Amino acid sequence: MAGLENVKSRKPTVLMVDDEESFHDIVEPYLTDYRTLKAYNGWQTLSALDAHHVDVVLLDLVLPDTEGLHLLDQIHTDRDDIEVIVVTAQAEIRLAVEAVKSGAFDFLVKSYENYQQLSKHIERALLHRRRRRERIEARTKEQWMRDAFATLEDSRAPSVKPIIRLARQVADKPLTVLLTGESGVGKELMAHYIHTYSPRANSPFVAINLAAIPDTLLESNLFGHVKGAFTGADREQLGKFELADGGTLFLDEIGELDSNVQVKLLRVLQEREVERLGAREPSPIDVRVIAATNKNLEHEVRAGRFREDLYYRLNVIRVKIPPLRERTLDLPALIKLLCTRHAATMGHEPPTFTREALVILCNYGWPGNIRELENLVMRLVALAPGRRISPNDIPVEYLLPTLNYMSEQSGRQGQRKDEKKGVYFRARDQFERYLVHLTVNRLGGDKDAAARELGVSRSTIKNKLRGDDPDWTGALSRAGIAFAPPAGSNDDSDSSN
């Protein structure tokens, strides 16, 4: 019996399953547009699916070691992303109905006429799979947005509640919104939030990162172009403004916009019409613009790098997104949200966290904000799926705030006795505070027990905790996170996010 054959290529992969060599010899010449694999029984079929990324299976219903319909069920039990086309000599309506009910995309009777049309059937199967994936991705994104919005609205951080109220107030008003804040704080999520609660919610939300597009292509991307407008413009293209017509256009990194494009953007905002490159007449548009920047635009205006009139046109409603270090009471809920999202994406069980591990993350400065938090969560989900995360699993750089963050915090706190100390002494002080905080939390808030364990006085414990009462335990409970007990606890039962 012949074994599996593999022709390496980047083309879509088609697995031909039939116990007759003649079938493979006849059909393969019609499949030159695809990478082909061969299997002659059920066992080889499952082995091929385990070893290779297969897009479409051509399946005979009569095999030497299994029933074709049973094999079809097995394929779809664990591999629902594969399309199966049944190709059999048995031209029975009953079999066709059973095959389709079992998940087959198509049912073909063996004949030279159908062999000649195989490529068309395969392309239809690939298109069906692509559209199914898009629907799944859209539903997944929609669920993620709902969960993220709920986390925003349930925020316990005093700095977040006012911006949520403001966002809901302006959502249903046709006003331009300027979102400001450090990189990675979630400005695009806030733009989605405003769009979702606006009358434009059922119309397009179009986002563009202005810093990621070369200046030579930016005008075409924003405003579109007609055929022949410039070298290489071999077809008409709609710009982001027209694609967002009736909905919302999110202009991220607006502070990076080239001065020439600033002039044209100002005109679009003033006239509510857009002129494609090479077009003779402008087209009216109905777009709500939300812009975002991590730059100080007032400073950019004073420096002559950003047009003052455009700044005032954009800065109708201003929403400043706070950095993660100012909303650390939301960290447990954010960790739960991100763990759930990325564990589902990777097909893993989400990890659990000891209280000590969560307190470490809550005490970190997060200079990279939510983007940095998401990167860490992805790493933990990938490397420790379903495992209990203890302080030993957390990279050492998260045990203390970054030196830049310490310097920034020192400057914000004004002239203090320890401000003249070097970074080493500030780092030592921060570590002592972190160690005391972690110990007190682990011991359920018992400062006397913490003092005994650390070998210091109770007054030292109180001094290190002074002015810093984040109530992580309450934050964990309010976020609905069940956490694993600290290492060494008598309770070794795990819990999940």
Secondary structure, 3 states (H helix, E strand, C coil): CCCCCECCCCCCEEEEECCCHHHHHHHHHHHCCCEEEEECCHHHHHHHHHHCCCCEEEECCECCCCEHHHHHHHHHHHCCCCEEEEEECCCCHHHHHHHHHCCCCEEEECCHHHHHCHHHHHHHHHHHHHHHHHHHHHHHHHHHHHHHHHHHHCCCCCCCHHHHHHHHHHHCCCCCEEEECCCCCCHHHHHHHHHHCCCCCCCCEEEEEHHHCCHHHHHHHHHEECCCCCCCCCCCEECHHHHCCCCEEEEECHHHCCHHHHHHHHHHHHHCEECCECCCCCEECCCEEEEEECCCHHHHHHCCCCCHHHHHHHCCEEEECCCHHHCHHHHHHHHHHHHHHHHHHHCCCCCEEEHHHHHHHHHCCCCCHHHHHHHHHHHHHHHCCCCEECHHHCCHHHCCCCHHHHHHHHHHCCCCHHHHCCHHHHHHHHHHHHHHHHHHHHCCCCHHHHHHHHCCCHHHHHHHHCCCCCCHHHHHHHCCCCCECCCCCCCCCCCCC
